[in-house]
């Protein structure tokens, strides 16, 4: 029995054995890391949550918010493959009637979001606009050194009716791109008469400008009294904020 133990011990001292042992040790230590600690180290200061439970490989974040943007309660876990490349990337997911999924990573130079899909409800609107929800379709954005470095996919908004004479909600969508160092998403409604341009700077400041065209005079007048101003071909309103 002693001889067999010595044989096994000698095999474990080979280079390959040491690598396996080191890998198992690291994996074991990572399995004990709380998700709360990992999120605290990796997330920017604007990311807050009511609660964070579970391990780094699989836990739950309660009432996650990015600035004023409420993402709700999500399942979260560290993705193994990016970790091998030296990047801490978290998978975020929510099932149910309002599903949402995304991968997020942060470093000293910026933030990277990939595979963002789903809907986020905005009960408090968005600045001065009555935005009820945001939608995402395979959206990916990389912000590096305070500038938009890469963007693709689609983003949409649903706005509540802006006036009594416009009873229907307004739905807009468009493709994301980088422009002048900012994330820019020019959106329009199905008929092309509603347009909104969303701009997000690298520091999280955002601007949204809504233009409505082709409205009858009886619908335009109340909106102008409510803060809309004349624009080429219609009326518009702008708002801004900080993520």
C-alpha positions as CSV (number, residue, x, y, z in Angstrom):
1,X,0.0,0.0,0.0
2,X,2.9,2.4,0.9
3,X,4.6,1.5,-2.3
4,X,1.5,2.3,-4.4
5,X,1.1,5.7,-2.6
6,X,4.7,6.6,-3.5
7,X,4.1,5.6,-7.1
8,X,1.0,7.8,-7.4
9,X,2.9,10.7,-5.7
10,X,5.7,10.4,-8.2
11,X,3.3,10.5,-11.1
12,X,1.6,13.7,-9.7
13,X,5.0,15.5,-9.7
14,X,5.3,15.4,-13.5
15,X,4.8,18.7,-15.4
16,X,1.4,17.6,-16.7
17,X,0.3,16.5,-13.3
18,X,1.3,19.8,-11.8
19,X,-0.8,21.6,-14.4
20,X,-3.8,19.5,-13.8
21,X,-3.4,19.9,-10.1
22,X,-3.1,23.7,-10.4
23,X,-6.1,23.9,-12.7
24,X,-8.2,21.9,-10.2
25,X,-7.1,24.1,-7.4
26,X,-7.9,27.3,-9.2
27,X,-11.3,25.9,-10.3
28,X,-12.0,24.8,-6.7
29,X,-11.1,28.3,-5.4
30,X,-13.3,30.0,-8.0
31,X,-16.2,27.9,-7.1
32,X,-16.1,29.3,-3.6
33,X,-16.1,33.0,-4.8
34,X,-19.4,34.7,-4.1
35,X,-21.1,36.3,-7.0
36,X,-21.5,39.5,-4.9
37,X,-17.7,39.8,-4.7
38,X,-17.1,39.2,-8.4
39,X,-19.8,41.8,-9.4
40,X,-18.4,44.3,-7.0
41,X,-14.9,44.0,-8.5
42,X,-16.0,44.0,-12.2
43,X,-19.0,46.3,-12.5
44,X,-18.8,50.1,-12.9
45,X,-20.1,52.3,-10.1
46,X,-23.3,53.0,-11.9
47,X,-24.4,49.3,-11.6
48,X,-26.5,48.7,-8.5
49,X,-28.6,45.9,-7.2
50,X,-31.0,45.2,-4.3
51,X,-29.4,41.8,-3.6
52,X,-26.8,39.4,-5.1
53,X,-26.9,35.8,-4.1
54,X,-25.1,32.6,-5.1
55,X,-21.7,31.7,-6.4
56,X,-19.7,33.3,-9.2
57,X,-20.7,30.4,-11.5
58,X,-24.4,30.6,-10.9
59,X,-26.4,33.1,-8.9
60,X,-29.1,35.7,-8.9
61,X,-29.1,39.5,-9.0
62,X,-32.2,41.2,-7.6
63,X,-33.4,44.4,-9.1
64,X,-30.3,45.1,-11.2
65,X,-30.0,48.7,-12.4
66,X,-27.6,50.4,-14.8
67,X,-28.0,54.0,-13.7
68,X,-31.7,54.7,-14.1
69,X,-32.2,51.7,-16.4
70,X,-34.0,48.9,-14.4
71,X,-33.1,45.4,-15.7
72,X,-35.0,43.6,-13.0
73,X,-34.1,40.3,-11.4
74,X,-31.7,38.2,-13.5
75,X,-29.8,34.9,-13.2
76,X,-26.1,35.6,-13.6
77,X,-22.9,33.6,-13.8
78,X,-19.3,33.9,-14.9
79,X,-18.6,32.4,-18.4
80,X,-15.6,30.0,-18.3
81,X,-14.2,30.4,-21.9
82,X,-13.6,34.2,-21.7
83,X,-12.0,33.7,-18.3
84,X,-9.3,31.6,-20.0
85,X,-8.6,34.6,-22.2
86,X,-8.1,36.8,-19.2
87,X,-11.6,38.5,-19.4
88,X,-14.3,38.3,-16.8
89,X,-17.6,38.1,-18.7
90,X,-20.9,37.4,-17.1
91,X,-24.0,35.8,-18.7
92,X,-27.3,37.5,-17.6
93,X,-30.6,35.9,-18.3
94,X,-34.3,36.2,-17.4
95,X,-37.0,33.7,-18.5
96,X,-40.8,34.2,-18.3
97,X,-43.2,36.6,-20.1
98,X,-40.5,39.3,-20.5
99,X,-37.3,37.3,-21.4
100,X,-33.9,39.0,-21.5
101,X,-30.4,37.8,-22.2
102,X,-27.0,39.5,-22.5
103,X,-23.3,39.0,-21.9
104,X,-21.4,41.8,-20.1
105,X,-17.8,42.4,-19.3
106,X,-15.8,45.4,-18.0
107,X,-12.2,46.4,-17.8
108,X,-10.2,49.4,-16.9
109,X,-10.7,50.9,-20.4
110,X,-14.4,50.3,-21.0
111,X,-17.5,48.1,-21.1
112,X,-18.6,45.4,-23.6
113,X,-22.1,44.1,-24.1
114,X,-22.9,41.3,-26.5
115,X,-25.9,39.3,-27.5
116,X,-28.4,41.6,-25.9
117,X,-31.9,40.4,-26.6
118,X,-35.3,41.0,-25.0
119,X,-37.4,43.7,-23.5
120,X,-36.8,46.1,-20.6
121,X,-39.8,47.8,-19.0
122,X,-39.4,51.5,-18.0
123,X,-42.1,52.3,-15.5
124,X,-40.7,55.8,-14.9
125,X,-40.2,56.7,-18.6
126,X,-36.9,58.0,-20.0
127,X,-36.2,61.6,-19.2
128,X,-38.9,63.8,-20.7
129,X,-40.2,61.0,-23.1
130,X,-43.0,58.6,-22.1
131,X,-40.9,55.6,-23.0
132,X,-42.6,52.4,-21.7
133,X,-40.1,49.9,-22.8
134,X,-36.8,49.3,-24.7
135,X,-36.3,46.2,-26.9
136,X,-33.1,44.7,-28.2
137,X,-32.2,42.4,-31.1
138,X,-28.7,40.9,-31.1
139,X,-27.3,44.2,-29.9
140,X,-23.5,44.3,-29.2
141,X,-21.7,47.5,-28.1
142,X,-18.1,48.0,-27.1
143,X,-17.2,51.2,-25.2
144,X,-13.4,51.7,-24.9
145,X,-11.4,54.6,-23.6
146,X,-14.6,56.8,-23.3
147,X,-15.6,56.2,-26.9
148,X,-17.9,53.8,-28.9
149,X,-15.5,51.4,-30.6
150,X,-18.0,48.9,-32.1
151,X,-21.8,48.5,-32.3
152,X,-24.2,46.3,-34.2
153,X,-27.7,44.9,-33.9
154,X,-31.0,46.7,-33.3
155,X,-32.7,48.7,-30.6
156,X,-36.3,49.7,-30.3
157,X,-38.5,51.9,-28.1
158,X,-42.2,52.0,-27.3
159,X,-43.7,55.3,-26.3
160,X,-47.0,55.9,-24.7
161,X,-49.5,58.1,-26.6
162,X,-48.2,61.7,-26.5
163,X,-51.7,63.2,-26.7
164,X,-55.4,62.6,-26.5
165,X,-55.7,62.9,-30.3
166,X,-53.0,60.3,-30.8
167,X,-54.4,57.3,-29.0
168,X,-52.0,54.7,-30.2
169,X,-48.6,53.9,-28.7
170,X,-45.6,54.7,-30.9
171,X,-43.1,51.9,-31.7
172,X,-39.8,52.7,-33.3
173,X,-36.6,50.7,-34.0
174,X,-33.3,51.1,-35.8
175,X,-29.8,49.7,-36.2
176,X,-27.0,50.7,-33.8
177,X,-23.7,52.2,-35.0
178,X,-20.7,54.2,-33.7
179,X,-20.6,57.8,-34.8
180,X,-18.2,60.5,-33.5
181,X,-17.3,58.4,-30.5
182,X,-20.9,57.9,-29.4
183,X,-23.3,55.0,-29.8
184,X,-26.0,56.2,-32.2
185,X,-29.3,54.5,-33.0
186,X,-31.6,56.3,-35.5
187,X,-35.1,54.8,-35.2
188,X,-38.3,55.3,-37.0
189,X,-41.9,54.0,-36.9
190,X,-43.5,51.6,-39.4
191,X,-44.8,54.5,-41.6
192,X,-41.6,56.6,-41.3
193,X,-43.5,59.5,-39.9
194,X,-42.1,59.0,-36.4
195,X,-38.4,59.3,-35.9
196,X,-36.1,59.3,-32.9
197,X,-32.3,59.5,-32.7
198,X,-30.7,58.0,-29.6
199,X,-27.1,59.0,-28.7
200,X,-25.1,57.5,-25.8
201,X,-21.6,58.9,-25.1
202,X,-18.8,56.9,-23.6
203,X,-19.3,58.4,-20.2
204,X,-22.9,57.3,-20.1
205,X,-24.6,60.6,-21.0
206,X,-27.4,60.1,-23.4
207,X,-29.6,62.2,-25.6
208,X,-32.9,61.4,-27.4
209,X,-34.6,63.5,-30.0
210,X,-38.2,62.6,-31.2
211,X,-39.7,64.1,-34.3
212,X,-43.3,63.6,-35.4
213,X,-44.3,64.5,-39.0
214,X,-47.5,64.7,-40.9
215,X,-49.8,65.4,-37.9
216,X,-53.0,67.3,-38.4
217,X,-53.2,70.8,-36.9
218,X,-55.6,69.8,-34.2
219,X,-53.1,67.2,-32.9
220,X,-50.1,69.4,-33.2
221,X,-51.3,72.4,-31.2
222,X,-51.7,70.5,-27.8
223,X,-48.3,68.9,-28.3
224,X,-46.6,72.3,-28.8
225,X,-48.3,73.5,-25.6
226,X,-46.8,70.5,-23.9
227,X,-43.2,71.2,-24.9
228,X,-42.8,70.2,-28.5
229,X,-41.2,72.7,-30.9
230,X,-41.3,73.2,-34.6
231,X,-38.9,71.0,-36.7
232,X,-38.5,70.6,-40.5
233,X,-41.6,68.7,-41.6
234,X,-43.1,68.4,-38.2
235,X,-42.7,68.9,-34.4
236,X,-40.2,67.5,-32.0
237,X,-38.9,67.2,-28.5
238,X,-35.5,66.4,-27.0
239,X,-34.5,65.0,-23.6
240,X,-31.3,63.7,-22.0
241,X,-29.9,61.9,-19.0
242,X,-27.1,59.8,-17.6
243,X,-26.7,56.0,-17.4
